[in-house]
Amino acid sequence: MPAYILKRLILMIPLLIGITIICFGVMHLAPGSPTDLETQMNPRASAEAKARLRAMYDLDKPFHQQYFLWVKKLAIGDLGRSFSSDHRLVADKIIERLPITIVINVLSMILILVIAIPLGVLSAVRQDTLFDRITSVFVFIGFATPTFWLALLMMILFGVHLDWLPISGIRSLNHEYLPPAEAFLDLVKHLILPIALSAFGGLAGLSRYMRSNMLEVIRQDYIMTARAKGLSEWVVIGKHALRNALLPVITILGLSVPGLIGGSVIFETIFAIPGMGQLFYMAVMARDYPVVMGILFIGALLTLIGNLIADVSYALADPRIRVA
């Protein structure tokens, strides 16, 4: 196992290089330039000033030179400086916004696992019952509902009409003046809608995967043997069937790791949450290449790590894989 993990870690290096080259190229194919926001709306910006600005950002260099300059900085842990007016370090911007994105997505992932796995198991055990049909309808609604549209409905219902929950930000304006208990409750209220929205689509998909996997497992011969030995149904399902049914789900969870950033773009933008998703959206709109590449690099790294975690988890869950 250690040799396998080391081999995978070494293979991650050329994969990361290939991913960054593609992302860097696609980003430069997008219309517009980072200097447009500073020059197009300024009638005094001469052609010479535009040229100096492009030279300052190294945009006057060929594509391959720009890429190698970025890789050279990345090799020493420098993601560069933002092209925005504050010219802050990209790493500082990411570190500043990363915690809230991780908190929201980890909590939503926990919520998905706590609900989706039991829901999928019960749907499989009670196949073709009223419970199974109701959950199937729920799943299809979850798949078909656009995230942005559902977010607007939730904001109108719970934030405007019922006035139960706030609809933007993660803190109230008077948050710093609240007692600790009320400040924590204020934070929880702000997180309810984003976490629920983030979990809704994943909950529907994961529960359906769990149901199909469980249906396949409970038809196996060893399950029939366990029942023939007189074991209780919950021991058969919980101890013998569930472990094997979780194997394909492990892969899905591993591939969900990069979604901690990518899936945040929609709901962080809608709810005005100062996280990585909102930062990425603003950077794309401003053609802020260093910030976009920094976030894409982290997303690519999380994708490869997620695949590695899924493979290792497979081996831990199934002894046959460890033997092989």
Secondary structure as GFF3:
##gff-version 3
##sequence-region A 1 324
A	DSSP	alpha_helix	2	29	.	.	.	ID=ss1
A	DSSP	alpha_helix	36	39	.	.	.	ID=ss2
A	DSSP	alpha_helix	47	56	.	.	.	ID=ss3
A	DSSP	alpha_helix	63	75	.	.	.	ID=ss4
A	DSSP	alpha_helix	90	125	.	.	.	ID=ss5
A	DSSP	alpha_helix	130	144	.	.	.	ID=ss6
A	DSSP	alpha_helix	147	154	.	.	.	ID=ss7
A	DSSP	pi_helix	155	161	.	.	.	ID=ss8
A	DSSP	three_ten_helix	175	177	.	.	.	ID=ss9
A	DSSP	alpha_helix	180	217	.	.	.	ID=ss10
A	DSSP	alpha_helix	221	228	.	.	.	ID=ss11
A	DSSP	alpha_helix	233	235	.	.	.	ID=ss12
A	DSSP	pi_helix	236	241	.	.	.	ID=ss13
A	DSSP	alpha_helix	242	255	.	.	.	ID=ss14
A	DSSP	alpha_helix	259	262	.	.	.	ID=ss15
A	DSSP	alpha_helix	264	270	.	.	.	ID=ss16
A	DSSP	alpha_helix	276	285	.	.	.	ID=ss17
A	DSSP	alpha_helix	289	317	.	.	.	ID=ss18
A	DSSP	alpha_helix	319	323	.	.	.	ID=ss19
###
